[in-house]
Amino acid sequence: MRDRFWKKGLAALTPEEWEALCDGCGRCCLVKLEDEDTGEIFTTSVVCALYDTERGGCSAYARRHALMPDCLRITPETIGHISWLPETCAYRRVHEGRPLPAWHPLICGDPQGPRRAGASILGHVISERDVKEEDLPRFMTDWPAPPEQS
C-alpha cells in the first residue's frame, strides 16, 4: 500500500487500501431505527446477526451482502449520503477532508487502537438474533464519540 494513501481521496484508493481504511469499529453494523414521521435515525446497541460479538468483525465478510441484503455498501459515491455514519468513521472523515484520529490503526500502528480508545462496539452489543424486532426500541442508545487523541 502507498504511504498515507488515504490523503489521495476515496476515489483514488485501491481495493486493498479501501479495506485498510476501515478501523473496524463496527458502528456501521449496529441496527438503526428510523422515525417514520421525521426520518430521524436512532442507533441501538443491537448488532447485525453476522457480527462476531466475541471477536469483532463480520463473520461472513466476503458474503455479507448476499446473506444480508440490507448490509450497508459504503462506496466513494454513497459516502456523502449516509448521514448517520459516526463522526469517527474513517471513510466519512476522508470524504470530509478531516484527518484520521490518533487511535486509528493506520496512524498508531495498533489494530486494537479503536477498542482501546472506546471507538469499538465490541463487548457493548447484543446480536439481533437474540432480540425480537418489537423490542428494538428498548435498545436505543447514544454511542459516545471517542476522543480524537488516545
C-alpha positions as CSV (number, residue, x, y, z in Angstrom):
1,M,0.0,0.0,0.0
2,R,1.0,3.6,-0.6
3,D,2.3,5.7,2.3
4,R,-0.6,7.8,3.7
5,F,-2.8,6.6,0.9
6,W,-6.0,8.0,2.4
7,K,-4.8,11.5,1.7
8,K,-5.3,10.8,-2.0
9,G,-9.1,10.7,-1.6
10,L,-11.6,7.9,-1.5
11,A,-11.9,7.6,-5.3
12,A,-8.2,7.1,-5.7
13,L,-7.9,4.1,-3.3
14,T,-7.2,0.6,-4.4
15,P,-9.5,-2.2,-3.1
16,E,-6.8,-3.2,-0.6
17,E,-6.4,0.4,0.6
18,W,-10.2,0.8,0.8
19,E,-10.4,-2.2,3.2
20,A,-7.4,-1.0,5.2
21,L,-9.1,2.4,5.8
22,C,-11.8,0.9,7.9
23,D,-10.9,1.0,11.5
24,G,-13.1,-2.0,12.4
25,C,-15.2,-0.2,15.0
26,G,-18.3,-2.0,13.9
27,R,-20.6,1.0,14.3
28,C,-21.9,0.6,10.8
29,C,-23.1,-2.9,11.8
30,L,-25.4,-1.5,14.5
31,V,-29.1,-1.9,13.9
32,K,-30.7,1.5,13.3
33,L,-34.3,2.6,13.7
34,E,-35.9,5.4,11.7
35,D,-38.7,7.6,12.9
36,E,-41.4,7.2,10.2
37,D,-42.6,10.8,10.8
38,T,-39.3,12.7,11.0
39,G,-36.9,10.4,9.2
40,E,-34.6,10.7,12.2
41,I,-32.2,7.8,12.7
42,F,-31.7,6.2,16.1
43,T,-28.8,3.8,16.9
44,T,-29.2,0.8,19.1
45,S,-26.9,-1.5,20.9
46,V,-28.1,-4.4,18.8
47,V,-25.8,-5.6,16.1
48,C,-26.2,-7.5,12.8
49,A,-26.6,-11.2,13.2
50,L,-23.3,-11.7,11.2
51,Y,-21.2,-9.6,13.6
52,D,-19.0,-11.7,15.8
53,T,-19.8,-10.5,19.3
54,E,-16.8,-12.4,20.7
55,R,-14.0,-11.3,18.4
56,G,-15.5,-8.4,16.5
57,G,-15.9,-8.0,12.8
58,C,-18.2,-9.7,10.3
59,S,-18.3,-13.5,10.5
60,A,-19.1,-13.7,6.8
61,Y,-17.5,-10.6,5.4
62,A,-17.0,-11.8,1.8
63,R,-20.6,-12.9,1.6
64,R,-22.2,-10.3,3.8
65,H,-24.3,-8.6,1.0
66,A,-25.7,-11.9,-0.2
67,L,-26.6,-13.0,3.3
68,M,-27.8,-9.6,4.5
69,P,-29.3,-7.6,1.6
70,D,-29.6,-4.5,3.8
71,C,-25.9,-4.6,4.7
72,L,-24.5,-1.2,4.1
73,R,-22.4,-0.7,0.9
74,I,-20.1,2.2,1.5
75,T,-18.5,3.5,-1.7
76,P,-17.0,6.8,-2.7
77,E,-20.3,7.5,-4.4
78,T,-22.5,6.7,-1.4
79,I,-20.5,8.1,1.5
80,G,-21.8,11.6,1.2
81,H,-25.4,10.3,1.5
82,I,-25.0,8.3,4.7
83,S,-25.7,10.9,7.3
84,W,-25.7,8.5,10.3
85,L,-22.2,7.3,9.9
86,P,-20.3,8.2,13.1
87,E,-18.0,11.2,13.2
88,T,-15.1,8.8,13.7
89,C,-15.7,6.8,10.6
90,A,-12.5,6.9,8.5
91,Y,-14.5,6.9,5.2
92,R,-16.6,9.8,6.4
93,R,-13.5,11.7,7.7
94,V,-11.6,11.3,4.5
95,H,-14.6,12.3,2.4
96,E,-15.0,15.4,4.6
97,G,-11.3,16.2,4.3
98,R,-10.6,15.6,8.0
99,P,-7.6,13.7,9.4
100,L,-7.8,10.2,10.9
101,P,-7.9,10.1,14.7
102,A,-4.7,9.3,16.6
103,W,-6.1,5.9,17.6
104,H,-6.8,4.7,14.0
105,P,-4.7,1.6,13.2
106,L,-3.1,3.4,10.2
107,I,-1.9,6.2,12.5
108,C,-1.0,4.4,15.7
109,G,0.0,1.0,14.2
110,D,-2.1,-0.9,16.7
111,P,-5.1,-2.9,15.3
112,Q,-6.6,-2.6,18.8
113,G,-6.4,1.2,18.8
114,P,-10.1,1.7,18.2
115,R,-11.0,-0.7,21.1
116,R,-8.5,1.0,23.4
117,A,-9.9,4.4,22.5
118,G,-13.5,3.4,23.1
119,A,-14.5,3.6,19.4
120,S,-15.3,-0.1,19.0
121,I,-18.6,-1.7,19.7
122,L,-17.0,-5.0,20.8
123,G,-18.2,-6.0,24.2
124,H,-21.1,-3.5,24.2
125,V,-23.6,-5.1,21.9
126,I,-26.1,-7.9,21.6
127,S,-26.8,-9.8,18.4
128,E,-30.1,-9.2,16.6
129,R,-30.5,-13.0,16.7
130,D,-31.3,-12.5,20.5
131,V,-33.7,-9.6,20.2
132,K,-37.3,-9.6,19.0
133,E,-37.9,-6.9,16.4
134,E,-40.7,-5.3,18.6
135,D,-38.1,-4.9,21.4
136,L,-35.6,-3.0,19.4
137,P,-36.7,0.5,20.7
138,R,-35.7,-0.6,24.2
139,F,-32.1,-0.9,22.9
140,M,-31.8,2.7,21.5
141,T,-28.7,4.4,22.8
142,D,-26.3,7.2,22.1
143,W,-22.8,6.0,21.4
144,P,-20.3,8.4,22.8
145,A,-17.6,9.7,20.5
146,P,-14.1,8.5,21.5
147,P,-11.5,11.2,21.9
148,E,-9.6,12.4,18.9
149,Q,-6.4,11.6,20.6
150,S,-5.7,8.5,22.6
